[in-house]
């Protein structure tokens, strides 16, 4: 204000008209236009005063200061370039942050949380329900042909299911406990043979642990029952006790959990950069806000927006 008062009314009018003309050409939010107005006015006044210190009269100093910035149309084009680059960069940072957030949600939520923890376990329950009623009949030594076909079709048509094995938990010596087994590929058969029921005697097969892929592993999930019982292990092992094992695919916990956390960290960092840029362009990019954005993410940015809005309402009231 002291610099404005040092100029005559005519000089102040010329500067104000020039800045207003530039502001009318801008297509930015009102907050950015106001910030630009204040900064441009201060720069012009400073330029006028510098020229006046060299001995130039005030009106000539104003003319020289305005000419240094150029015609309004030229300044507009330069401003458009600056704001376009800023908007594109900020939008690119935000898009990248949201992309990392979505990928992190896929790794931690869909792959680890939904598939590995819920869907895979559901396969064993489904298989148990399919064979439970038929195996509740004492003396059953095999599954009916319709049920076998149903289980084969279930394995073939269900993504993630690679094989199924049904065994009696109690069996006579020299008798095979396995009532039924079907594997979609040799790898699934190898895994089913390796992870046999602890009640089965070793027959010399599956003595070595099958190899597994890095990203996707094979898991054998078993459910034991006694007739229609849903308990994990029958209390009494008799001719009605059976075990259903399903070979399913699941994703590498260590890899996808680490990847999900890494992507989430990248999102937090990029979001902090985007929020910090916005605060900086609005003249509030101090370390306190940056730390809040980094630690609390969108909550901190929401608090920043509330703080900015309350300050503007207070300024209008004054």
Secondary structure, DSSP 4 states (H G I P E B T S, - for coil): -HHHHTS-HHHHHHHHHHHHHHHHH--S-HHHHHHHHHHHHHHHHHHHHHHHHTT--HHHHHHHHHHHH--HHHHHHHHHHHHHHHHHHHHHHHHHHHHHHHHHHIIIIIIIIIIIIIIHHHHHHHHHHHHHHHHTSTT--S--HHHHHHHHHHHHHSTTEEEEEEEESS--TTS--EEEEEESSHHHHHHHHHS--TTSPP-S-S-SPPP--SSEEEEEEEEEEETT---SS-SS-STTEEEEEEEEEEE-HHHHHHHHHHHHHHHHHHHHHHHHHHHHHTT---HHHHHHHHHHTHHHHHHHHHHHHHHHHHHHH-
